[in-house]
Amino acid sequence: MSTQTFRRPNDPPVLILTSLAGGPKHGHALAKDIEGFAGIGLGPGTLYGAITRLEEWGLIEPMPSDDRRRPYRITAAGSAALAIAVTEMNRVATVGAGRLGLSLGPLA
């Protein structure tokens, strides 16, 4: 596993891991899901570059496929890395919201 630390919620690796936490997807499905939940469009170079890094770090893995689309799934190490990133982002968001007098409300 990589010692990579994810610092921003809009980092492509964080977005990809978040999408794959909902189930396996191929590249196009990842891009559509990310656009839907984050409102961020990842270009092919950004998306597939991040997929390659995540695979090298052991955070995602390809699944067998019958066609040219290669689905990926999150690994146990990827779930652990995402949990750490989400916890850190939640801590910052909670402090920021508190200092602004905002309520974050229930998580989706």
Buried (B, 14 or more C-beta within 10 A) or exposed (E): EEEBEBEEBEBBBBBBBBBBBEEBBBBEBBBEBBEEEBEBEBEEEBBBBBBEBBBEBBBBBEEEEEEEEEBBBBBEBBBEBBEEBBEBBEEEEEEEEEEEEEEEEEEE
